[in-house]
Amino acid sequence: MKKQFSFYFIMALAVIGSSSCSIIKHDTAATYNKSIKNAPFDVVIIPGLPYDTANINPILKARMLWAKELYDKGITRHIIFSGSAVQSPYVEAVIMKLMAQAMDIPTQHTFIEDKAMHSTENVAYGIQLAHSLGFKNIAIATDPIQAIFLKKYTNDNHGHVSILPFNFNAMPFYYKAPFPDVNPVTAFVENFVPLKNREPKDLVIQD
């Protein structure tokens, strides 16, 4: 499998291989139908993925197209892009904001959370930023597989936050849909060290 595919894409294949797709689709639909009742949202948080200048991760592309759809339909008023430079020397949140601008999402309605190193930090730090901006009605918008992994964490720790997974059947459309090029220079981190090579640090987050 190509390097640009994320851990979650690999996990997606594992889940699909060991479970019925119909179960995933049912869980996705149930989660979405429950959450959409709380719309419109003040803000949705979009978790990042590593950025590769040569090949855009298809799951990252799908999450961005889902963010665009949610904004255009008025399901959310604002978007927080969450993610630090984790596995590649580009800050994920900055890249996503650049993509959003190229997709005609107004920059005044998008925000950057650039500390998160993994999925639960995307949620925790994203919610922290949302609260600091005065947003109360918050959702996590992502792919169906990550939504499954985040559901228990969110229910246990952030019960007021909804989860909006996109329809699993939309993946072929998202994969083929046109996508804008961006200049990633402002997201580049000099002297970058991948997360796996860094000294572990305790995560301390206060909501």
PEWO-V588446 format. One record per residue. N is the residue number from 1. RES is the residue in one small letter. PHI is phi as a letter, one per 30 degrees, with the letter a starting at -180 (none if undefined). PSI is psi in radians with two decimals (none if undefined). BURIAL is # if it has 16 or more other ideal C-beta (glycine too) atoms within 10 Angstrom, else .. Layout:
BEGIN
{{N/RES/PHI/PSI/BURIAL} {N/RES/PHI/PSI/BURIAL}}
END
This chain:
BEGIN
{{1/m/none/2.45/.} {2/k/d/2.67/.} {3/k/d/-0.48/.} {4/q/d/-0.22/#} {5/f/d/2.29/#} {6/s/d/2.98/#} {7/f/e/-0.70/.} {8/y/d/-0.56/#} {9/f/d/-0.70/#} {10/i/d/-0.77/.} {11/m/d/-0.59/.} {12/a/d/-0.77/#} {13/l/d/-0.67/.} {14/a/d/-0.75/.} {15/v/d/-0.78/#} {16/i/d/-0.64/.} {17/g/d/-0.49/.} {18/s/c/-0.12/.} {19/s/b/2.84/.} {20/s/d/2.35/.} {21/c/e/-0.54/.} {22/s/d/-0.56/.} {23/i/d/-0.76/.} {24/i/d/-0.80/#} {25/k/d/-0.70/.} {26/h/d/-0.78/.} {27/d/d/-0.72/#} {28/t/d/-0.82/#} {29/a/d/-0.73/.} {30/a/d/-0.74/.} {31/t/d/-0.81/#} {32/y/d/-0.82/#} {33/n/d/-0.59/.} {34/k/d/-0.75/.} {35/s/d/-0.64/#} {36/i/d/-0.34/.} {37/k/d/-0.37/.} {38/n/c/-0.03/.} {39/a/d/2.72/#} {40/p/d/2.61/.} {41/f/c/2.58/#} {42/d/d/-0.66/.} {43/v/a/2.57/#} {44/v/c/2.55/#} {45/i/c/2.21/#} {46/i/c/1.95/#} {47/p/d/2.50/#} {48/g/d/3.06/#} {49/l/b/2.76/#} {50/p/e/2.47/#} {51/y/c/2.33/#} {52/d/b/2.14/#} {53/t/d/-0.44/.} {54/a/d/-0.62/.} {55/n/b/2.07/.} {56/i/d/2.23/#} {57/n/e/2.20/#} {58/p/d/-0.50/#} {59/i/d/-0.66/#} {60/l/d/-0.79/#} {61/k/e/-0.77/#} {62/a/d/-0.74/#} {63/r/d/-0.67/#} {64/m/d/-0.74/#} {65/l/d/-0.59/#} {66/w/d/-0.73/#} {67/a/e/-0.78/#} {68/k/d/-0.77/#} {69/e/d/-0.78/.} {70/l/d/-0.69/#} {71/y/d/-0.83/#} {72/d/d/-0.58/.} {73/k/d/-0.05/.} {74/g/i/0.25/.} {75/i/d/-0.49/#} {76/t/b/2.61/#} {77/r/c/-0.45/.} {78/h/b/2.86/#} {79/i/b/2.33/#} {80/i/c/2.14/#} {81/f/c/2.23/#} {82/s/b/2.27/#} {83/g/l/2.35/#} {84/s/c/-2.99/#} {85/a/d/1.89/#} {86/v/c/-1.06/#} {87/q/c/-0.18/#} {88/s/b/2.79/#} {89/p/d/0.62/#} {90/y/b/2.28/#} {91/v/d/2.06/#} {92/e/d/-0.75/#} {93/a/d/-0.67/#} {94/v/d/-0.77/#} {95/i/e/-0.78/#} {96/m/d/-0.67/#} {97/k/d/-0.69/#} {98/l/d/-0.73/#} {99/m/d/-0.76/#} {100/a/d/-0.72/#} {101/q/d/-0.74/.} {102/a/d/-0.36/.} {103/m/c/0.18/#} {104/d/i/0.52/.} {105/i/c/2.13/#} {106/p/e/2.32/.} {107/t/d/-0.50/.} {108/q/d/-0.18/.} {109/h/c/0.13/.} {110/t/b/2.56/#} {111/f/b/2.72/#} {112/i/c/2.22/#} {113/e/c/1.91/#} {114/d/c/0.42/#} {115/k/c/-0.44/#} {116/a/d/2.35/#} {117/m/c/-0.28/#} {118/h/a/-3.12/.} {119/s/d/-0.80/#} {120/t/d/-0.51/#} {121/e/d/-0.60/#} {122/n/e/-0.79/#} {123/v/d/-0.91/#} {124/a/d/-0.87/#} {125/y/d/-0.61/#} {126/g/d/-0.75/#} {127/i/d/-0.70/#} {128/q/e/-0.81/#} {129/l/d/-0.74/#} {130/a/e/-0.79/#} {131/h/d/-0.68/.} {132/s/d/-0.44/.} {133/l/d/-0.03/.} {134/g/i/0.18/.} {135/f/d/2.40/#} {136/k/c/-0.72/.} {137/n/c/1.82/#} {138/i/b/2.51/#} {139/a/b/2.69/#} {140/i/c/2.18/#} {141/a/c/2.11/#} {142/t/a/-2.98/#} {143/d/d/2.81/#} {144/p/d/-0.61/#} {145/i/d/-0.85/#} {146/q/d/-0.62/#} {147/a/e/-0.71/#} {148/i/d/-0.78/#} {149/f/d/-0.56/.} {150/l/d/-0.26/#} {151/k/e/-0.86/.} {152/k/d/-0.78/.} {153/y/e/-0.78/.} {154/t/d/-0.76/#} {155/n/d/-0.68/.} {156/d/d/-0.53/.} {157/n/c/-0.40/.} {158/h/b/1.16/#} {159/g/d/-0.33/.} {160/h/d/-0.05/.} {161/v/c/2.33/#} {162/s/c/2.87/#} {163/i/b/2.25/#} {164/l/c/1.56/#} {165/p/d/2.54/#} {166/f/d/2.81/#} {167/n/d/2.22/.} {168/f/e/-0.56/#} {169/n/d/-0.23/.} {170/a/d/-0.19/#} {171/m/e/-0.80/#} {172/p/e/-0.67/.} {173/f/d/-0.83/.} {174/y/d/-0.66/#} {175/y/d/-0.64/.} {176/k/c/-0.27/.} {177/a/d/2.56/.} {178/p/e/2.57/.} {179/f/b/2.37/#} {180/p/d/2.62/.} {181/d/d/2.60/.} {182/v/b/2.73/#} {183/n/c/1.93/.} {184/p/d/0.13/#} {185/v/e/-0.64/.} {186/t/d/-0.24/.} {187/a/c/-0.09/#} {188/f/d/2.39/#} {189/v/c/2.07/.} {190/e/d/2.59/.} {191/n/h/0.71/.} {192/f/d/2.43/.} {193/v/b/2.12/.} {194/p/e/2.63/.} {195/l/e/-0.69/.} {196/k/d/-0.30/.} {197/n/c/0.06/.} {198/r/c/2.80/.} {199/e/d/2.34/.} {200/p/d/2.46/.} {201/k/b/2.55/.} {202/d/d/2.44/.} {203/l/c/2.15/.} {204/v/b/1.99/.} {205/i/b/2.34/.} {206/q/c/2.18/.} {207/d/d/none/.}}
END
